[in-house]
Amino acid sequence: MPEYLSPGVYVEEISLGPKPIEGVSTSTAGFLGAAERGAEYPRLVTSWLDFQRWYGSYVPDVSYLAYAVQGFFDNGGQRCYVSRVVHVEAVPANSAMATSGAVGNLTVTAIGRGAWGNNIMVKVDDATQRTPERDWFRVSILYFCDPPDPADFVDPTSTDPADLANPKRREPDVLEVYDNLTHEAGASNNVVMVVNASSRLVRVEWGAGGPARLPNQGFTQLGNNGSNGADIEVDDFIGDLDPIAGHPTELLGRGRGLAALETVDEISLLVVPDEVRDGMDQVTEEVINQCERLKDRFAIVSVRQGQSDVANLRPPRDTSYAAFYYPWIRMFDPSINDTRLIPPTGHTAGIFARTDIERGVHKAPANEVVRGARDLEFPVPKGTQDILNPRGVNCIRDFRSDRRGIRLWGARTMSSDGEWKYVNVRRLFIFVEESIDEGTQWVVFEPNDEPTWAKVRRSITNFLIRVWRSGALMGTTQDEAFFVKCDRTTMTQDDIDNGRLICYIGIAPVKPAEFVIFRISQKTAEAPA
């Protein structure tokens, strides 16, 4: 009972209806791999252009990450989290050890570790709105993927006619200009607040002397102290949640690798394009382990390059939380003006997302055109798929002779269990389980009695009715599609005494029409219809 201690009128708000359960997203992917530049902690990316702004472009022969992310968005993906991988011993570039002096009392640090930060330059000059009352300044930050020779360097921010006409002038790959800044604490145009909120290249903080007006100076190069460390290894992909070395934790977050992606609850598809490289078998295992452990995401893995011997081609392990795809695809690479072989995982994740958005998670992500695929590493005729499909190897096939393009032609998990052999069935259960889990948190510590059980039944039933009406469940009636039980038959007195509320839920998922059979015969006068 509410507490009333003095006379008066009390107005209370009460909830009578069932609490709604909202369906979770199933189309957000998590990508992990090496990139040209950028931060290491997971960051939300919403387009291929957005990825290029934060992480640069392709890194041929080093990483398939950029190709996979482009394939994801080309095929209908809308959101993904990207975590950049570097060696654990990599070092960030910063102005404390800059080649041409510090930037006043401001320490400028590249947003991520690696030698790429050596190519960042910082310039300070007068602001456009500077007055005697406003001692403001402007900060320009430049990044060159391929830095110019210092002897030939021409200021690309200069408006001097001679500089504009100089043939040695080169535009930076990234240019950030922050005008009308101040060092005054609390000001909305404070240099630390503005740069840290907007820059895709650096983070800044005041040195030991505290805030001070930055002196006008030419370009300060952060270079020659940032390093990549050794070659990226398996442990770098697996990662940890320790603070990233060399960075202020409050600015650049915690964690790296798969361990950091594990903390992002929104991820429902997990892709590590470089798990196909030599010596990366453990990465594939850890990707699948994470999906099995969390039970809220699904892994997409691929065959290695050059696997033409289909007789020995099998998924890496038995699991219903991952799907295995063959063969590699060719996509156009502008950096070489030609096609390049890449693993199909990024494009496949985009097809998953596209199918979820257009049809729903219950629709098998198959019989869909692989956008951006120019060709396949190996042709997959029907006879080859007759061998691979029962093993759980999903094939990508070329139907261009039938004017149907290159299509994803398989929707099986890597499981040998007949109940979980289809991708859409496993992902539908992930969707239902995660939605119910997040939508019923209010039940914890509620009285474990009949009124609470009734509320739980109504909430889950209303949610499953929506799922059924969307076409995700079998049955022409509600009773055929699902059941929800939460009463004295689902829990004993011992369960109640120990604080356990037990609810039984059964759903009848739709299965894909994998084998479509039309039986045709001649109709004669004697033969009945």
C-alpha positions in Angstrom: 0.0 0.0 0.0 1.2 3.6 -0.7 2.0 5.6 2.4 -0.4 8.3 3.5 0.6 10.2 6.6 -1.5 13.4 6.6 -5.1 14.2 5.5 -5.5 15.4 1.9 -6.3 14.5 -1.6 -3.8 12.2 -3.4 -3.6 11.7 -7.1 -1.9 8.6 -8.3 -1.0 7.3 -11.8 -1.6 3.5 -12.2 -0.9 1.2 -15.1 -3.7 -1.2 -16.0 -2.8 -2.5 -19.5 0.0 -4.9 -20.3 3.4 -3.4 -20.8 4.4 -3.5 -24.5 7.4 -5.4 -25.8 9.2 -3.7 -28.6 11.0 -5.8 -31.2 14.8 -5.4 -31.2 16.8 -4.5 -34.3 18.2 -7.4 -36.3 20.0 -5.6 -39.0 22.9 -3.9 -37.2 26.2 -5.4 -38.0 29.6 -5.4 -36.2 32.8 -5.3 -38.2 36.3 -5.8 -37.0 39.5 -5.4 -39.0 42.5 -3.2 -39.8 41.9 0.2 -41.4 43.9 3.1 -42.8 43.3 5.3 -39.8 40.8 6.0 -37.0 39.8 5.0 -33.5 40.0 1.5 -32.1 36.8 1.4 -30.0 33.5 0.5 -31.7 32.0 3.4 -33.6 28.6 3.6 -35.3 28.8 4.1 -39.1 25.7 4.7 -41.2 27.1 4.8 -44.7 30.1 4.0 -46.9 30.9 7.7 -47.0 30.7 7.9 -43.2 33.2 5.0 -43.0 35.6 6.8 -45.3 35.4 9.9 -43.2 36.4 8.1 -40.1 38.6 5.2 -41.3 39.9 6.1 -44.7 39.7 4.0 -47.8 41.0 0.6 -48.9 44.2 -1.0 -47.5 45.0 -3.5 -50.2 46.8 -6.7 -49.2 46.5 -5.7 -45.5 42.8 -5.9 -44.7 39.4 -6.7 -46.3 37.6 -4.5 -43.8 36.9 -1.6 -46.2 35.7 -3.9 -49.0 33.4 -5.7 -46.6 31.9 -2.5 -45.2 31.3 -1.1 -48.7 29.7 -4.4 -49.7 27.4 -4.2 -46.6 26.1 -0.8 -47.5 25.9 -1.6 -51.3 23.6 -4.5 -50.4 21.2 -2.6 -48.3 22.8 -2.4 -44.9 22.0 0.8 -42.9 23.9 0.6 -39.7 27.1 -1.0 -38.4 29.7 -0.7 -35.7 33.3 -0.7 -36.8 36.2 -1.5 -34.5 39.7 -0.9 -35.9 42.5 -3.5 -35.1 46.1 -2.5 -34.5 48.9 -4.3 -32.8 49.0 -4.1 -29.0 52.4 -2.4 -29.1 51.3 0.3 -31.5 51.9 3.9 -30.4 49.7 7.0 -31.1 51.3 10.1 -32.6 51.0 13.3 -30.6 52.3 16.9 -30.4 54.4 16.2 -27.3 57.0 14.6 -29.5 56.2 16.4 -32.7 58.9 17.0 -35.3 58.4 20.8 -35.4 57.5 21.7 -31.9 54.4 21.5 -29.6 51.1 23.3 -30.3 51.4 25.8 -27.5 50.2 24.2 -24.2 47.8 22.0 -26.1 48.6 18.3 -26.5 47.2 17.0 -29.7 47.0 13.2 -30.0 45.9 11.1 -33.0 42.5 9.5 -32.4 43.9 6.0 -32.9 47.3 4.4 -32.6 49.5 3.7 -35.6 52.0 5.4 -37.9 49.1 7.1 -39.8 49.1 9.8 -37.1 52.6 10.9 -38.2 50.9 12.4 -41.3 48.8 14.8 -39.3 49.7 18.5 -39.3 48.3 21.2 -37.1 48.4 25.0 -37.8 47.3 27.9 -35.5 46.5 31.4 -36.8 44.2 34.3 -36.1 40.5 33.8 -36.2 38.3 35.5 -38.8 36.3 37.3 -36.0 39.3 38.2 -33.8 39.1 41.6 -32.2 41.0 43.3 -29.3 38.2 42.2 -27.0 38.2 38.6 -28.4 41.6 37.1 -28.6 40.3 34.2 -30.6 42.3 31.9 -32.9 41.8 29.3 -35.6 43.1 25.7 -35.7 43.6 23.8 -39.0 44.2 20.1 -39.0 45.4 18.3 -42.1 45.9 14.7 -42.9 47.8 13.2 -45.9 47.6 9.5 -46.7 50.9 10.0 -48.6 52.6 12.9 -46.9 54.4 15.5 -49.2 58.1 16.1 -49.1 58.8 18.9 -46.5 61.0 20.7 -49.1 58.1 20.8 -51.5 55.3 21.5 -49.0 52.9 24.3 -49.9 50.3 25.4 -47.4 47.0 24.1 -48.8 45.0 26.4 -46.6 46.8 29.5 -48.0 44.8 31.9 -50.2 48.0 33.6 -51.5 47.8 33.7 -55.3 51.4 32.4 -55.6 50.5 29.4 -53.4 47.3 28.8 -55.3 49.2 28.7 -58.6 52.1 26.6 -57.2 52.2 23.2 -59.1 53.5 21.6 -56.0 50.5 22.4 -54.0 48.6 19.3 -52.8 45.2 19.1 -51.3 45.1 17.0 -48.1 43.0 13.9 -47.9 41.3 15.3 -44.9 41.0 19.0 -43.9 39.4 20.2 -40.7 39.2 23.9 -39.9 37.9 25.1 -36.5 37.5 28.9 -36.5 36.9 31.5 -33.7 38.1 29.3 -30.8 39.1 30.4 -27.3 41.1 28.9 -24.4 38.6 30.2 -21.9 37.1 27.5 -19.8 33.3 27.0 -20.0 33.0 29.0 -23.3 30.9 27.3 -26.0 33.8 27.8 -28.5 36.4 26.4 -26.1 39.1 24.7 -28.3 39.1 21.4 -26.3 35.3 21.1 -26.4 35.0 22.0 -30.1 37.8 19.8 -31.5 37.1 16.8 -29.4 33.4 16.9 -30.3 34.0 17.2 -34.1 37.4 16.0 -35.2 37.8 12.7 -37.0 41.6 12.8 -36.7 42.7 14.0 -33.2 41.8 14.5 -29.6 43.2 17.4 -27.6 43.8 18.2 -23.9 45.6 20.9 -22.0 49.2 20.3 -20.7 50.5 20.8 -17.2 50.4 24.6 -17.6 46.6 24.6 -18.1 44.6 26.6 -20.6 46.4 29.4 -22.4 46.0 31.3 -25.7 47.6 29.2 -28.5 50.4 31.2 -30.2 50.2 31.6 -34.0 52.5 29.1 -35.6 53.0 27.3 -38.9 52.3 23.6 -39.3 53.2 21.3 -36.5 53.6 17.7 -37.7 52.7 15.1 -35.1 55.0 12.7 -36.8 57.7 10.2 -36.2 56.6 8.9 -32.8 53.5 7.1 -33.9 54.1 3.5 -34.9 52.2 0.4 -36.0 54.1 -2.0 -33.8 54.6 -5.5 -35.1 52.2 -7.3 -37.5 48.7 -7.7 -36.3 48.2 -11.1 -34.5 45.3 -13.2 -33.4 45.4 -11.7 -29.9 44.9 -8.2 -31.4 41.6 -9.4 -33.0 40.4 -11.0 -29.8 41.3 -7.8 -27.8 40.5 -6.9 -24.3 38.6 -4.2 -22.2 41.8 -2.5 -20.8 42.3 1.2 -21.4 44.0 1.8 -24.8 47.6 2.6 -24.1 48.8 6.1 -24.7 45.3 7.7 -24.7 43.2 9.5 -22.1 40.6 7.0 -21.3 37.9 9.6 -20.9 38.5 10.8 -24.5 39.0 7.6 -26.4 37.0 4.9 -24.6 37.9 1.5 -23.4 38.4 -1.8 -25.1 39.5 -3.1 -28.5 38.9 -6.0 -30.8 36.1 -8.6 -30.3 36.0 -7.9 -26.6 34.9 -4.3 -27.3 32.3 -5.4 -29.8 30.9 -7.7 -27.2 29.9 -4.7 -25.1 27.7 -3.3 -27.9 24.2 -4.7 -27.3 22.8 -3.4 -30.6 25.0 -5.7 -32.8 23.0 -8.6 -34.3 25.4 -9.7 -37.1 29.1 -10.2 -36.4 31.6 -10.1 -39.3 35.4 -10.3 -39.2 36.5 -10.3 -42.9 40.1 -11.2 -42.2 39.3 -14.4 -40.3 40.0 -16.2 -43.6 43.7 -15.3 -43.6 46.4 -17.9 -42.7 46.8 -18.5 -39.0 43.4 -16.9 -38.1 41.5 -20.0 -37.3 41.2 -19.0 -33.6 39.6 -15.7 -34.7 36.9 -17.6 -36.4 36.4 -19.7 -33.3 36.2 -16.6 -31.1 33.7 -15.0 -33.4 31.4 -18.0 -33.1 32.0 -18.4 -29.4 30.9 -14.8 -28.8 27.6 -15.4 -30.7 27.0 -18.7 -28.8 27.8 -17.0 -25.4 25.7 -13.9 -25.9 22.9 -15.5 -27.9 21.9 -12.1 -29.3 23.9 -12.1 -32.5 24.7 -14.3 -35.5 28.1 -14.8 -37.1 28.8 -14.8 -40.9 32.0 -16.6 -41.9 33.6 -17.6 -45.1 35.7 -20.2 -46.8 39.3 -19.4 -47.4 40.6 -18.3 -50.8 41.5 -20.9 -53.4 39.3 -23.7 -52.0 38.5 -25.5 -55.3 38.4 -29.0 -53.8 34.8 -29.1 -52.7 35.0 -32.8 -51.7 36.8 -31.7 -48.5 34.9 -28.4 -48.0 33.0 -28.2 -44.8 32.0 -25.6 -42.2 34.7 -25.1 -39.5 32.4 -26.4 -36.7 28.9 -27.4 -35.7 26.8 -24.5 -34.5 23.5 -22.9 -35.2 24.8 -19.4 -34.5 26.8 -19.0 -37.7 26.5 -19.5 -41.4 29.3 -20.4 -43.9 29.6 -19.0 -47.4 31.4 -20.1 -50.6 33.0 -19.0 -52.9 34.8 -15.6 -52.8 33.5 -12.8 -55.1 35.1 -10.2 -57.3 34.2 -6.6 -56.8 35.6 -3.5 -58.5 38.5 -1.8 -56.6 39.0 1.8 -57.7 42.5 1.8 -56.1 43.7 -0.5 -58.8 41.1 0.2 -61.4 40.3 -3.5 -61.7 38.4 -6.2 -59.9 39.7 -7.8 -56.7 38.8 -11.1 -55.0 37.3 -10.6 -51.5 35.5 -12.8 -49.0 31.7 -12.6 -49.4 30.9 -11.9 -45.7 30.4 -8.1 -46.0 28.1 -8.4 -49.0 26.2 -11.3 -47.3 25.7 -9.2 -44.1 24.2 -6.5 -46.3 21.8 -9.0 -47.8 20.8 -10.2 -44.3 20.1 -6.5 -43.3 18.2 -5.8 -46.6 16.0 -8.9 -46.1 15.3 -8.0 -42.5 14.3 -4.4 -43.4 12.2 -5.2 -46.5 10.6 -8.5 -45.4 11.5 -9.4 -41.8 13.9 -11.6 -39.9 11.7 -14.6 -40.6 12.5 -14.4 -44.4 15.5 -16.6 -45.4 18.3 -14.3 -46.6 18.7 -16.2 -49.9 17.7 -15.9 -53.6 18.9 -12.4 -53.4 21.2 -10.6 -55.9 24.7 -9.9 -54.5 25.0 -6.3 -55.5 28.5 -5.2 -56.5 29.7 -8.7 -57.3 31.3 -8.8 -60.8 32.2 -12.5 -60.8 32.9 -15.5 -58.6 36.2 -17.1 -57.7 34.8 -20.5 -58.8 31.6 -21.4 -60.7 29.2 -23.4 -58.6 27.0 -25.6 -60.8 24.0 -27.5 -59.4 26.0 -30.7 -59.0 28.5 -29.0 -56.7 25.8 -27.5 -54.5 24.1 -30.9 -54.3 27.2 -31.9 -52.3 27.7 -28.7 -50.3 24.2 -27.7 -49.3 23.6 -30.8 -47.0 26.9 -30.0 -45.3 25.7 -26.5 -44.4 27.8 -24.7 -47.0 25.8 -21.8 -48.5 26.8 -21.2 -52.1 26.8 -18.0 -54.2 25.9 -18.9 -57.7 26.0 -17.2 -61.1 22.6 -17.1 -62.9 23.6 -14.4 -65.4 22.8 -16.8 -68.3 19.2 -16.7 -67.0 19.4 -12.9 -66.6 19.1 -13.3 -62.8 22.5 -12.1 -61.9 24.8 -13.4 -59.2 22.7 -14.6 -56.3 23.0 -15.9 -52.7 21.7 -19.4 -53.0 21.7 -21.0 -49.6 20.2 -20.3 -46.1 21.6 -23.0 -43.8 23.4 -22.6 -40.5 26.4 -24.7 -39.7 24.3 -27.0 -37.4 23.7 -30.7 -37.8 20.5 -30.4 -35.7 17.5 -30.5 -38.0 15.6 -28.1 -35.8 18.2 -25.3 -36.3 19.5 -25.9 -39.9 17.9 -22.7 -41.3 19.4 -19.3 -40.8 16.0 -17.5 -40.6 14.8 -19.9 -37.9 17.8 -19.3 -35.6 17.7 -15.6 -36.2 13.9 -15.5 -35.6 14.5 -17.1 -32.2 17.3 -14.7 -31.4 14.9 -11.8 -32.2 12.1 -13.2 -30.1 14.3 -14.1 -27.1 16.1 -10.7 -27.1 12.9 -8.7 -27.5 11.2 -10.6 -24.6 14.4 -10.3 -22.5 14.6 -6.5 -22.9 10.8 -5.9 -22.8 10.2 -7.8 -19.5 12.9 -6.4 -17.3 10.2 -4.6 -15.3 9.2 -8.0 -13.9 12.3 -8.4 -11.8 11.4 -7.9 -8.0 7.7 -7.7 -8.7 5.5 -9.8 -6.5 5.6 -13.4 -7.7 1.9 -14.0 -7.8 -1.1 -14.4 -10.1 -1.5 -10.7 -11.0 2.1 -10.5 -12.1 1.9 -13.7 -14.0 -1.2 -12.4 -15.9 0.6 -9.2 -16.8 3.6 -11.3 -18.1 1.3 -13.5 -20.2 -0.6 -10.5 -21.7 2.7 -8.7 -22.6 4.3 -11.6 -24.3 1.0 -12.7 -26.0 0.5 -9.2 -27.5 4.1 -9.2 -28.8 3.8 -12.7 -30.4 0.5 -11.7 -32.0 2.4 -9.0 -33.9 5.1 -11.4 -34.8 2.5 -13.9 -36.1 0.6 -11.3 -38.1 3.9 -10.2 -39.7 4.1 -13.7 -41.3 6.9 -15.0 -39.0 4.9 -17.9 -37.4 3.1 -20.8 -38.9 -0.6 -21.4 -38.3 -4.0 -19.9 -39.4 -5.0 -19.2 -35.8 -3.2 -17.8 -32.8 -3.3 -21.1 -30.9 -1.5 -22.8 -33.9 1.2 -20.2 -34.0 2.3 -20.0 -30.4 1.4 -20.5 -26.7 2.3 -18.7 -23.5 2.0 -20.3 -20.1 2.8 -18.7 -16.8 0.9 -20.1 -13.8 1.0 -22.8 -11.1 1.6 -25.4 -13.8 4.9 -23.9 -14.9 6.5 -23.5 -11.4 6.5 -25.3 -8.1 6.2 -23.8 -4.7 9.9 -24.4 -4.3 10.5 -22.2 -7.4 8.3 -19.5 -6.0 10.1 -19.7 -2.6 13.4 -19.3 -4.3 12.3 -16.2 -6.4 11.9 -18.0 -9.7 9.1 -16.9 -12.1 9.0 -19.4 -14.9 7.1 -18.8 -18.2 6.8 -21.4 -21.0 6.7 -20.0 -24.5 6.3 -22.0 -27.7 6.4 -20.6 -31.2 6.0 -22.3 -34.6 8.5 -20.6 -37.0 8.0 -20.6 -40.7 10.6 -22.6 -42.7 11.9 -21.6 -46.1 10.7 -23.4 -49.2 14.1 -24.7 -50.0 12.9 -27.4 -52.4 10.0 -26.3 -54.7 8.5 -29.3 -56.4 5.8 -29.1 -59.1 4.4 -32.5 -60.1 3.1 -32.4 -63.6 1.3 -35.1 -65.6 -0.6 -35.4 -68.8 -4.4 -35.1 -68.4 -6.4 -37.5 -70.4 -10.1 -38.3 -70.6 -9.6 -41.3 -68.4 -7.4 -39.7 -65.8 -9.2 -37.8 -63.0 -8.0 -34.3 -62.3 
